[in-house]
């Protein structure tokens, strides 16, 4: 595929430009309100910073993916302790998966509980950075845990893999949503 913009492919460029235009428009609306002398609430500041950070990740994902491709597969496999072809699917594999999902759910609970306090005490800007950081860590942890479990399932028949992938993804989202809902 021909590279069009900063090493991005055509679809990566289109998605990144759409997000960039959307964020630029939202930031323009905020700047216009500030110029007109309107006072922005801490919630609006929080939302603006959080959405800008999230969009920056979406915009930079193709670049990050390209940089990640330069890391050897063995390095990633060793770090994540991905199974080799001889590894067996055992109870500790499921237990580790569930434990890692519970940790991500706990982080989601901590995120909401402490995020509310941070918004009140430190304002929208600081609390948005704090909550984005915890949100990102919780999602990465849950996703890596899911990838590790799915790596075991890829060795089996595609039907078993499809069922396992669907169930484990459902478990991941269930744990994460429970963590978000349990926060006061």
C-alpha positions as MATLAB code, in Angstrom:
seq = 'XXXXXXXXXXXXXXXXXXXXXXXXXXXXXXXXXXXXXXXXXXXXXXXXXXXXXXXXXXXXXXXXXXXXXXXXXXXXXXXXXXXXXXXXXXXXXXXXXXXXXXXXXXXXXXXXXXXXXXXXXXXXXXXXXXXXXXXXXXXXXXXXXXXXXXXXXXXXXXXXXXXXXXXXXXXXXXXXXXXXXXXX';
ca = [
       0.000    0.000    0.000;
       1.303    3.447   -0.881;
       2.223    5.616    2.050;
       0.509    9.000    1.875;
       1.098   10.982    5.046;
       3.939   10.596    7.573;
       4.217    6.905    6.730;
       0.485    6.289    7.251;
      -1.504    4.305    4.707;
      -4.559    5.805    3.051;
      -7.092    4.448    5.590;
      -4.879    5.272    8.552;
      -4.520    8.798    7.183;
      -8.266    9.211    6.658;
      -9.108    8.051   10.197;
      -6.382   10.201   11.743;
      -7.452   13.281    9.763;
     -11.108   12.759   10.761;
     -10.138   12.585   14.439;
      -7.818   15.575   14.075;
     -10.544   17.675   12.424;
     -13.080   16.632   15.078;
     -10.722   17.546   17.909;
      -9.727   20.803   16.244;
     -13.413   21.709   15.919;
     -14.178   20.872   19.560;
     -11.111   22.819   20.695;
     -12.192   25.734   18.505;
     -15.599   25.763   20.239;
     -13.905   25.836   23.645;
     -11.491   28.577   22.575;
     -14.384   30.610   21.172;
     -16.219   30.360   24.498;
     -13.082   31.489   26.347;
     -12.562   34.416   23.979;
     -16.181   35.453   24.459;
     -15.500   35.576   28.185;
     -17.510   32.533   29.185;
     -16.357   30.651   32.254;
     -15.647   26.979   31.580;
     -16.677   24.582   34.316;
     -14.219   22.031   35.660;
     -16.322   19.295   34.045;
     -15.961   20.903   30.609;
     -12.214   21.339   31.099;
     -11.977   17.707   32.236;
     -13.957   16.489   29.214;
     -11.903   18.553   26.783;
      -8.550   17.344   28.138;
      -9.697   13.715   28.391;
     -11.067   13.699   24.828;
      -7.912   15.374   23.520;
      -5.716   12.744   25.198;
      -7.874    9.877   23.955;
      -7.906   11.292   20.441;
      -4.141   11.777   20.491;
      -3.814    8.050   21.158;
      -6.211    7.210   18.301;
      -4.363    9.539   15.931;
      -0.959    8.138   16.897;
      -1.931    4.433   16.905;
      -0.779    3.788   13.331;
       2.587    5.395   14.140;
       2.885    3.425   17.384;
       1.969    0.222   15.546;
       4.681    0.815   12.970;
       7.258    1.419   15.703;
       6.093   -1.697   17.562;
       6.686   -3.774   14.422;
      10.409   -3.075   14.779;
      10.467   -4.910   18.127;
      11.288   -8.566   17.664;
       8.456  -11.008   18.206;
      10.622  -13.027   20.588;
      11.103  -10.013   22.856;
       7.348   -9.463   23.075;
       6.661  -13.175   23.464;
       9.154  -13.432   26.322;
       7.848  -10.322   28.066;
       4.211  -11.408   27.851;
       5.071  -15.058   28.470;
       3.039  -16.101   25.438;
       2.730  -19.866   25.129;
       4.731  -21.917   22.690;
       3.219  -24.718   20.626;
       3.834  -27.304   23.364;
       2.188  -25.320   26.186;
      -0.949  -26.842   27.615;
      -4.116  -25.012   28.503;
      -4.351  -25.489   32.275;
      -6.318  -24.167   35.220;
      -3.550  -21.663   36.164;
      -3.897  -20.113   32.695;
      -7.602  -19.425   33.358;
      -6.887  -18.401   36.933;
      -4.254  -15.884   35.818;
      -6.629  -14.508   33.201;
      -9.409  -14.026   35.749;
      -7.008  -12.476   38.262;
      -5.685  -10.022   35.685;
      -9.237   -9.134   34.670;
     -10.134   -8.562   38.327;
      -7.117   -6.264   38.666;
      -8.248   -4.259   35.631;
     -11.757   -4.040   37.130;
     -10.278   -2.885   40.428;
      -8.320   -0.191   38.585;
     -11.558    0.905   36.904;
     -13.207    1.169   40.325;
     -10.241    3.146   41.682;
     -10.400    5.307   38.575;
     -13.986    6.376   39.194;
     -13.710    6.690   42.973;
     -10.497    8.703   43.042;
     -11.308   10.516   39.810;
     -14.331   12.170   41.379;
     -12.183   13.324   44.285;
      -9.413   14.512   41.966;
     -11.899   16.566   39.948;
     -13.105   18.319   43.098;
      -9.653   18.868   44.615;
      -7.352   19.452   41.637;
      -9.635   20.646   38.862;
     -10.489   19.357   35.431;
      -7.070   19.513   33.795;
      -5.096   17.491   36.361;
      -7.913   15.019   37.010;
      -8.337   14.373   33.265;
      -4.657   13.475   32.913;
      -4.836   11.303   36.035;
      -8.001    9.487   34.933;
      -6.761    9.034   31.379;
      -3.562    7.447   32.706;
      -5.436    4.989   34.936;
      -7.990    4.256   32.211;
      -5.210    3.545   29.723;
      -3.349    1.247   32.144;
      -6.538   -0.663   33.008;
      -7.445   -1.178   29.347;
      -3.917   -2.232   28.392;
      -3.769   -4.677   31.301;
      -7.142   -6.198   30.419;
      -6.252   -6.409   26.728;
      -2.846   -8.019   27.284;
      -4.466  -10.540   29.611;
      -6.997  -11.348   26.884;
      -4.255  -11.725   24.259;
      -2.347  -14.116   26.511;
      -5.407  -16.340   26.943;
      -6.260  -16.224   23.254;
      -2.696  -17.261   22.398;
      -3.408  -20.583   24.130;
      -6.674  -21.026   22.246;
      -5.206  -20.435   18.776;
      -3.667  -23.915   18.871;
      -7.078  -25.579   18.863;
      -9.830  -25.981   16.289;
     -11.247  -22.679   15.031;
     -14.657  -23.391   16.588;
     -13.117  -23.793   20.044;
     -11.036  -20.691   19.415;
     -14.120  -18.688   18.360;
     -16.082  -19.781   21.435;
     -13.131  -19.145   23.749;
     -12.403  -15.755   22.207;
     -16.036  -14.689   22.494;
     -16.379  -15.860   26.104;
     -13.061  -14.428   27.255;
     -13.769  -11.085   25.583;
     -17.178  -11.041   27.275;
     -15.515  -11.780   30.616;
     -13.041   -8.951   30.040;
     -15.806   -6.418   29.348;
     -17.961   -7.754   32.195;
     -15.155   -7.381   34.754;
     -14.293   -3.913   33.494;
     -17.919   -2.749   33.533;
     -18.478   -4.181   37.006;
     -15.431   -2.256   38.179;
     -16.860    0.949   36.724;
     -20.326    0.372   38.217;
     -19.081   -0.542   41.702;
     -17.453    2.822   42.199;
     -19.532    5.127   44.392;
];
